[in-house]
């Protein structure tokens, strides 16, 4: 099951992007900010291979969850 970036918890550190082996973490175009004022990326669920690298790299607790919840990703 794919991982999900919870857009309104993310603080835009983007530590998840370089560790993704399949390049499924993207910035919305145009870039947007969340309710905390941070830009945030999202995970393309169709491409995600469920490796967990993003979750391990994220410094913000709760910003990435280990289930597909597309309604939590603002794109």
Protein Blocks (a to p, Z undefined) as FASTA:
>chain_A
ZZdddfklpgolommmmmpmnlpaccdddddddfkopacddddfklogolommmmmpmbg
hkaccbdcfklpcZZ
